Amino acid sequence: MKLTLDLHDIYNRGTEIEKALQNIFDEAIAKKAPLIEIIPGKGSGQLKKHVLRFLEAKRGSAKNMRIEKPSKNFGTIKVHFNWHEAGRR
């Protein structure tokens, strides 16, 4: 299951961006989704930086998370979760 968040419609509304990111993150955790695809678009890169800052802040609470910035499609960010590793020590 892949969850997708397209930020094109709310690119200039900071609080809505934060809410949308938090909602998709919470949904991924609740459903144990292995992948979130976030589409900030290409633009100036400011929205992508905003998304990456959000994800870096979440990294502490989701140690089973890996962030991928595909080189062939730099208008997307992929967040991979490894739910099997979460319970191991």
TORDODREN-797412 format. One line per field, with one value per residue: x, y, z of N, C-alpha, C in turn. Coordinates in steps of 0.001 Angstrom, whole numbers. Layout:
% TORDODREN-797412
n.u <- X,...
n.v <- Y,...
n.w <- Z,...
ca.u <- X,...
ca.v <- Y,...
ca.w <- Z,...
c.u <- X,...
c.v <- Y,...
c.w <- Z,...
This chain:
% TORDODREN-797412
n.u <- 852,632,779,-190,634,-155,1053,548,-1843,-1917,406,1211,256,1140,265,-1658,-113,1539,-444,-1433,866,1299,-1081,-866,1385,561,-1491,-19,1402,-706,-1861,287,1659,3933,5069,5193,4455,5370,4493,5906,6421,8359,9203,10611,11959,11608,9324,9885,12116,10857,9209,11187,12429,10321,10108,12637,12430,10582,11974,13166,11064,10263,12073,12304,12218,12988,14209,13830,15115,14417,16577,15870,13298,12912,10846,9504,9271,10096,9030,10043,8988,9999,8402,8862,11341,10924,10192,12386,15407
n.v <- -1167,2152,5450,8656,12077,15015,18162,20341,21898,23293,24699,27256,27714,27591,26525,24669,22937,21819,20497,18664,17127,16048,14589,12630,11307,10327,8637,6759,5523,4473,2659,1135,1540,893,2855,6320,8689,11855,14762,17569,19022,20670,23475,26262,24955,25499,24482,21755,21740,22531,20303,18332,19275,18924,16100,15335,16213,14377,12053,11224,10103,8068,5694,3704,4699,5747,8222,9052,10745,10828,10820,10864,11843,14618,16035,14685,13100,10278,8308,5667,2989,556,-1691,-4134,-3998,-2261,-3366,-4807,-5268
n.w <- 0,-894,175,-944,-1165,-2565,-2873,-4465,-4599,-2203,-1860,-1004,1532,4559,7157,6411,4936,6903,8439,6526,6034,8604,8898,6828,7673,10180,9269,7803,9863,11409,9585,9013,6630,4001,2422,1737,-648,-1367,-3031,-3725,-5937,-8539,-8864,-7010,-5062,-2410,-1099,-1101,588,2942,3420,3784,6116,7934,7848,8801,11418,12326,12266,14664,16148,14537,13949,12143,9606,6301,4184,841,-1924,-5006,-7815,-10473,-10530,-9271,-8178,-6279,-3047,-1275,1414,3194,5200,7520,8963,10138,11335,13420,15908,16733,18639
ca.u <- 0,1370,-10,332,225,203,987,386,-2990,-1768,1835,1486,-481,2010,-398,-2321,946,1896,-1552,-1476,2008,1050,-2162,-400,2329,-261,-2188,972,1685,-1907,-2078,1574,1951,5375,5577,4470,5030,4983,4765,5944,6627,9728,9232,11855,12587,11315,8347,10593,12918,9903,8820,12345,12592,9260,10459,13805,11923,9848,12886,13392,9952,10057,13425,12200,11861,14074,13764,14459,14905,14789,17314,15193,12076,13216,9628,8874,10021,9515,9334,9888,8921,10266,7659,9407,12502,10527,10101,13648,16407
ca.v <- 0,3403,6656,9759,13423,16009,19472,21406,22767,24080,25024,28564,27834,26893,25720,23535,22003,21106,19591,17591,16255,15316,13631,11492,10601,9584,7570,5726,4798,3711,1576,479,1652,830,3947,7571,9491,13254,15476,19020,19639,21103,24876,26877,24048,25884,23553,20497,21954,22541,18905,17621,19702,18231,14684,15208,16365,13149,10911,10779,9277,6952,5236,2741,5510,6135,9251,8921,11860,10234,11710,10964,12630,15424,16668,13801,12601,9007,7941,4224,2494,-868,-2010,-5348,-3607,-1388,-4072,-5481,-4558
ca.w <- 0,-964,420,-1741,-780,-3582,-2227,-5456,-4328,-960,-1786,-391,2798,5498,8194,5755,4561,8133,8777,5536,6297,9852,8650,6030,8536,11142,8548,7492,11098,11789,8624,8783,5196,3776,1597,1490,-1730,-1199,-4274,-3557,-7245,-8815,-8439,-6539,-4115,-1031,-526,-860,1800,4056,3640,4324,7522,8673,7950,9681,12785,12651,12253,16037,16627,13602,13638,11054,8442,5402,3245,-477,-2841,-6294,-8707,-11767,-10376,-8096,-7698,-5297,-1898,-826,2791,3346,6572,7685,10172,10749,12141,14523,17167,17054,19456
c.u <- 904,401,637,-244,749,-15,787,-726,-2810,-333,2147,721,211,1310,-1109,-1302,1334,821,-1593,-333,1785,-25,-1677,589,1576,-982,-1234,1283,497,-2114,-832,1898,3460,5949,4614,5199,4479,5419,4737,6065,8049,9940,10594,12599,12283,10331,9011,11452,12038,9513,9975,12622,11563,9651,11661,13386,11201,10774,13147,12302,9688,11420,13446,11880,13113,13521,14555,14098,15345,15478,16620,13901,12233,12031,8883,9844,9315,9980,9003,9885,9217,9638,8195,10590,12108,10542,11383,14546,17762
c.v <- 1238,4547,7795,11070,14391,17393,20622,22400,23669,24585,26326,28790,26977,26015,24513,22488,21163,20093,18405,16605,15422,14251,12408,10654,9743,8414,6426,4882,3913,2491,731,424,1626,2047,5129,8262,10906,13996,16980,19738,20152,22543,25399,25983,24374,24927,22210,20613,21936,21110,18129,18004,19004,16765,14463,15334,15095,11943,10363,9853,8075,6463,4230,3424,5838,7111,9100,10144,11384,11241,11866,11769,13487,16244,15805,13484,11328,8721,6459,3878,1004,-1275,-3263,-5038,-2855,-2099,-4748,-4628,-5105
c.w <- 0,-710,-355,-1244,-1823,-2980,-3206,-5101,-3110,-780,-1062,915,3851,6512,7594,5329,5774,8510,7825,5749,7551,9645,7883,6846,9550,10481,8219,8714,11483,10884,8390,7287,4989,3048,1576,352,-1572,-2460,-4006,-4894,-7378,-8379,-8021,-5555,-2661,-364,-213,399,3043,4426,4277,5778,8413,8908,8864,11147,13244,12788,13661,16550,15728,13124,12486,9722,7631,4377,1955,-1312,-4220,-7215,-10060,-11703,-9129,-7608,-6694,-4161,-1472,592,2935,4831,6568,9016,10860,11650,13394,15876,17600,17911,19157
